[in-house]
Amino acid sequence: MIRPLSRALALVLLTGVLALAGCSLTREAPVKNTFLLEPAMPPAVAKTQPVTVRVAAVNVAAPYRGRSFVYRAGPLKFETDYYTEFLVAPAAMFAEQTTRALQLAHVFAAVMPPGSGADADATLEGFVSALYAEIDNGVPVAAELTITYYLTPSTGASMPAWSKEYHRHVDVSAHTPAAYAAALNQAFGDVLAELTRDLASVQLPKP
């Protein structure tokens, strides 16, 4: 009697394993919502600086460097949203949109993007130290963005000739990830508008 029972038990277990495998193969993968940083571009400045600038990089602090949205639930409590993320890593988008804003606003005689091997009179870098949604009862209520930009002449100087920190807090229009993404784009657009005005008036060493 022992052998037939063992075979029956093995058959039951095998049937269960196959059923579970079938479920895992047919179950749909969770759908992720993806967003881009696409801020409004600033208008052209009144006077173009007669220098060339290369945007070297815009780095992002480690907690916000990944693609997943980051939510701040308290002074020391942060969460990531597995189902909602940036389509592209934030650092690449910040650098790309900063370059585009400087080019469209005609702040400098020429603006080279990150990775360009062309020589330039100065280098612009940035560092994002805050990039998250404030949440209340589990839903986003505001976008927080802090970026510091540094402009360094290509004359062997070890210290930037100019730097400034920009901070924006923008309330969301609805308690959804999409509304947070829109608020974040508004915040970044406001930063870019102020950045172009500032750089257009800064006194730079002559090339």
Secondary structure, 3 states (H helix, E strand, C coil): CHHHHHHHHHHHHHHHHHHHHHHHHHCCCCCCEEECCCCCCCCCCCCCEEEEEEEEEEEECHHHCCCEEEEEEECCEEEEEEEEEECCCHHHHHHHHHHHHHHHCCCEEEEECCCCCCCCCEEEEEEEEEEEEEEECCEEEEEEEEEEEEEEECCCCCCCCEEEEEEEEEECCCCCHHHHHHHHHHHHHHHHHHHHHHHHHCCCCCC
